[in-house]
Amino acid sequence: MGDVHFVGAGPGALDLITVRGKMLLERADVIIYTGSLINPGLLTFAKKTCVTHNSAYLTLDEVIRLMEEAITKGLEVVRLHTGDPSLYGAIREQIDRLKERGISWDICPGVSSFCAAAAALGVELTLPAVSQSVIITRYQGRTAVPAAESLSSLAVHGATMVFFLSVPMADTISEDLISSGSYSPDTPAAIVYKVTWAEEKVLRGTVGTLSEMAHASGIKKTALVLVGKVLGADYALSRLYAPDFSTEYRQGLVSPGTDATKEEG
């Protein structure tokens, strides 16, 4: 029997799929891909005899049926998901069905779009004395969000926030963040559309102008919303590279009359 490989396609650019992911595509006999999201150019890595299926037109039962039929023939199957499949990839429900059928599977991680968005913005999502946490979430839409993870609950932390699948709700995101008291209207914010694709757009503004940015651009999907002071705030330098900071690899400079403390970095 063959195996089912869940492969992260990366954020869009063909050269941002992992080496392993590309190799799995090249040897696959069957590829089931998220046609509404991945760059179709990735399918050019497949061999000529490979059969491809666009899961945008399929139900979960139909996807599993295709996998099972291929596996019983001893074929290799790639389930190609956008970004990294562990984030909003709906892979758990597929894996559980495969387990029930005794079908072997594995996961090849991919470059998530939130990492690509940070690169496009030229920012570090965690900065000393600004934010040491990143909250990845989505605003409630057609799919519910647990009550404990409502935006009003998460916003109290004041951390860097990345919203998937939420651009249409830019108005309420802005309102909820401001009403939380942890994000002022002038807190930096950005909308990144189709990051790493040829159509990429990077919009910068503030929490207070999120709605205006979204409506003026006409962007309604395939975009991330990023919010937080790391997008434009002053920050403290990392202690790891400070001259007086010792690690197991480097002895920091010691001022006369003081004791050096050793920490592992």
C-alpha positions as CSV (number, residue, x, y, z in Angstrom):
1,M,0.0,0.0,0.0
2,G,1.0,3.6,-0.6
3,D,0.9,6.5,1.8
4,V,-1.0,9.8,2.1
5,H,1.3,12.8,2.5
6,F,-0.2,16.0,3.8
7,V,2.0,18.7,2.2
8,G,2.2,22.4,3.1
9,A,2.4,24.3,-0.2
10,G,3.8,27.4,1.4
11,P,2.3,30.9,1.0
12,G,2.2,31.0,-2.8
13,A,5.5,31.5,-4.4
14,L,6.7,28.4,-6.2
15,D,10.2,28.5,-4.6
16,L,8.7,28.7,-1.1
17,I,7.5,25.1,-1.0
18,T,10.0,23.0,1.1
19,V,12.5,20.7,-0.6
20,R,10.7,17.7,0.9
21,G,7.3,19.0,-0.3
22,K,8.6,19.4,-3.8
23,M,10.0,15.9,-3.8
24,L,6.7,14.4,-2.6
25,L,4.9,16.3,-5.4
26,E,7.3,14.9,-8.0
27,R,6.8,11.3,-7.0
28,A,3.0,11.5,-6.3
29,D,0.6,9.3,-8.3
30,V,-2.4,11.3,-7.1
31,I,-2.5,14.9,-5.9
32,I,-5.6,16.3,-4.2
33,Y,-5.1,20.1,-3.9
34,T,-6.9,23.0,-2.4
35,G,-7.7,24.7,-5.7
36,S,-9.2,27.8,-4.2
37,L,-5.9,28.7,-2.4
38,I,-2.7,27.2,-3.8
39,N,-0.7,28.4,-6.6
40,P,-1.6,26.2,-9.6
41,G,2.0,26.4,-10.8
42,L,2.9,23.9,-8.1
43,L,1.2,21.2,-10.1
44,T,3.9,21.6,-12.8
45,F,6.2,19.7,-10.4
46,A,4.0,16.6,-10.8
47,K,4.9,13.8,-13.2
48,K,2.9,13.5,-16.4
49,T,1.1,10.4,-15.2
50,C,-0.1,12.0,-12.0
51,V,-3.8,12.4,-11.6
52,T,-4.9,15.6,-9.9
53,H,-8.2,16.6,-8.1
54,N,-9.3,20.0,-7.0
55,S,-10.8,19.6,-3.6
56,A,-12.7,22.9,-3.9
57,Y,-15.4,20.9,-5.6
58,L,-15.3,17.9,-3.2
59,T,-16.8,17.0,0.1
60,L,-14.8,15.4,2.9
61,D,-16.3,12.0,2.1
62,E,-15.3,12.4,-1.6
63,V,-11.7,13.3,-0.7
64,I,-11.4,10.3,1.6
65,R,-12.9,8.0,-1.1
66,L,-10.3,9.2,-3.6
67,M,-7.5,8.7,-1.1
68,E,-8.7,5.2,-0.2
69,E,-9.1,4.1,-3.9
70,A,-5.6,5.3,-4.7
71,I,-4.0,3.6,-1.6
72,T,-5.7,0.3,-2.3
73,K,-3.9,0.4,-5.7
74,G,-0.5,1.0,-4.0
75,L,-0.3,4.6,-5.2
76,E,1.3,7.5,-3.5
77,V,-1.1,10.3,-2.6
78,V,-0.3,14.0,-1.8
79,R,-3.0,16.1,-0.1
80,L,-1.7,19.6,-0.9
81,H,-2.8,22.3,1.5
82,T,-1.9,26.0,1.4
83,G,0.7,27.4,3.8
84,D,1.3,25.0,6.7
85,P,-1.4,22.4,6.9
86,S,-1.5,22.6,10.8
87,L,-3.1,26.0,10.6
88,Y,-6.7,26.1,9.4
89,G,-6.0,23.2,7.2
90,A,-8.8,20.9,8.3
91,I,-6.4,18.0,8.3
92,R,-7.5,16.4,11.6
93,E,-10.8,15.3,10.2
94,Q,-9.0,13.7,7.3
95,I,-6.4,12.0,9.4
96,D,-9.0,10.5,11.7
97,R,-10.8,9.0,8.8
98,L,-7.5,7.6,7.5
99,K,-6.7,6.1,10.9
100,E,-10.1,4.3,10.9
101,R,-9.2,2.7,7.6
102,G,-5.7,1.8,8.6
103,I,-4.1,4.0,6.0
104,S,-0.6,5.3,6.7
105,W,-0.1,9.1,6.5
106,D,2.4,11.8,7.4
107,I,2.7,15.6,7.4
108,C,5.2,17.7,5.6
109,P,5.2,21.2,7.2
110,G,5.1,24.3,5.0
111,V,5.9,28.0,5.3
112,S,2.9,29.7,6.8
113,S,1.5,32.8,5.2
114,F,1.9,34.6,8.6
115,C,5.6,34.1,8.4
116,A,5.6,35.3,4.8
117,A,3.5,38.4,5.8
118,A,6.1,39.3,8.4
119,A,8.8,39.1,5.8
120,A,6.8,41.2,3.4
121,L,6.4,43.8,6.1
122,G,10.0,43.6,7.1
123,V,9.2,43.1,10.8
124,E,10.0,40.8,13.7
125,L,6.8,39.7,15.3
126,T,8.4,39.4,18.8
127,L,10.4,42.3,20.1
128,P,12.0,42.8,23.6
129,A,10.0,45.1,25.8
130,V,7.2,45.3,23.2
131,S,5.7,41.9,22.6
132,Q,7.0,38.4,23.3
133,S,3.9,36.6,22.1
134,V,2.0,36.1,18.9
135,I,-1.7,35.3,18.9
136,I,-2.8,33.5,15.7
137,T,-6.6,33.6,15.5
138,R,-9.6,34.3,13.3
139,Y,-12.7,36.4,13.8
140,Q,-15.9,34.6,14.1
141,G,-17.7,34.2,10.8
142,R,-19.6,31.2,9.3
143,T,-17.4,28.9,11.6
144,A,-17.9,29.6,15.3
145,V,-15.0,30.5,17.6
146,P,-15.0,29.2,21.2
147,A,-16.4,31.7,23.6
148,A,-13.1,31.7,25.6
149,E,-11.3,32.8,22.5
150,S,-13.4,35.8,21.6
151,L,-11.4,38.8,20.5
152,S,-12.4,40.7,23.6
153,S,-10.8,37.9,25.7
154,L,-7.6,37.6,23.6
155,A,-7.1,41.4,23.2
156,V,-6.5,41.8,26.9
157,H,-2.9,40.5,26.4
158,G,-2.0,43.4,24.1
159,A,0.3,41.0,22.1
160,T,1.0,40.8,18.4
161,M,-2.1,39.5,16.7
162,V,-2.4,37.8,13.3
163,F,-5.9,37.2,11.9
164,F,-6.6,34.6,9.3
165,L,-9.8,34.5,7.2
166,S,-11.0,37.7,8.8
167,V,-10.6,40.6,6.3
168,P,-14.4,40.9,5.7
169,M,-14.8,41.6,9.4
170,A,-12.2,44.4,9.5
171,D,-14.8,46.8,10.9
172,T,-15.6,44.8,13.9
173,I,-12.0,43.7,14.5
174,S,-11.1,47.4,14.8
175,E,-14.0,48.2,17.1
176,D,-13.4,45.2,19.4
177,L,-9.6,45.9,19.6
178,I,-10.2,49.5,20.5
179,S,-12.9,48.8,23.0
180,S,-10.7,46.3,24.7
181,G,-8.5,49.1,25.9
182,S,-5.3,47.3,25.0
183,Y,-5.0,48.6,21.4
184,S,-5.4,52.3,20.8
185,P,-6.7,53.6,17.4
186,D,-3.1,54.5,16.4
187,T,-1.7,51.0,17.1
188,P,0.0,49.9,13.9
189,A,-1.9,47.4,11.7
190,A,-1.5,45.9,8.3
191,I,-3.4,43.9,5.7
192,V,-1.3,41.6,3.5
193,Y,-3.0,40.2,0.4
194,K,-1.8,37.1,-1.5
195,V,1.6,37.3,0.1
196,T,4.5,36.1,-2.2
197,W,2.1,35.9,-5.2
198,A,2.6,38.2,-8.2
199,E,-0.6,40.0,-7.0
200,E,0.7,40.7,-3.5
201,K,-0.4,43.9,-1.8
202,V,0.8,45.2,1.5
203,L,-1.3,47.9,3.1
204,R,-0.1,49.7,6.2
205,G,-2.2,51.7,8.6
206,T,-3.5,51.6,12.1
207,V,-6.2,49.8,14.1
208,G,-8.4,52.8,13.6
209,T,-8.0,52.7,9.8
210,L,-8.4,49.0,9.3
211,S,-11.9,49.3,8.0
212,E,-11.0,52.1,5.7
213,M,-8.0,50.1,4.3
214,A,-10.1,47.0,3.7
215,H,-12.9,48.8,2.0
216,A,-10.7,51.1,-0.2
217,S,-8.7,48.2,-1.4
218,G,-11.6,45.9,-2.2
219,I,-9.8,43.0,-0.5
220,K,-12.2,40.4,0.8
221,K,-10.2,37.2,1.0
222,T,-6.8,35.5,0.8
223,A,-5.3,38.1,3.1
224,L,-4.0,38.4,6.6
225,V,-4.6,41.2,9.2
226,L,-1.7,41.9,11.5
227,V,-1.9,44.1,14.5
228,G,0.6,45.2,17.2
229,K,3.2,47.7,18.3
230,V,5.9,45.5,16.8
231,L,4.9,46.9,13.4
232,G,6.3,50.2,14.3
233,A,7.3,50.7,18.0
234,D,10.6,51.4,19.7
235,Y,12.1,48.3,21.3
236,A,14.9,47.2,23.6
237,L,17.9,45.4,22.1
238,S,18.3,41.7,22.6
239,R,20.3,40.8,25.8
240,L,21.7,37.8,24.0
241,Y,24.1,39.9,22.0
242,A,24.9,42.5,24.6
243,P,28.6,42.8,25.4
244,D,28.1,42.1,29.1
245,F,25.8,39.1,28.6
246,S,27.5,35.7,29.0
247,T,26.4,32.4,27.5
248,E,27.8,28.9,27.2
249,Y,29.5,30.1,24.0
250,R,30.7,33.6,24.9
251,Q,32.0,35.3,28.1
252,G,30.5,38.7,28.5
253,L,32.6,41.7,29.5
254,V,32.7,42.3,33.2
255,S,32.9,45.8,34.7
256,P,35.5,46.2,37.4
257,G,34.2,45.3,40.9
258,T,31.2,43.3,39.6
259,D,30.5,39.5,39.4
260,A,29.6,38.0,36.0
261,T,26.5,35.9,35.9
262,K,26.4,33.2,33.4
263,E,23.2,32.4,31.5
264,E,22.7,30.0,28.6
265,G,21.2,31.5,25.5
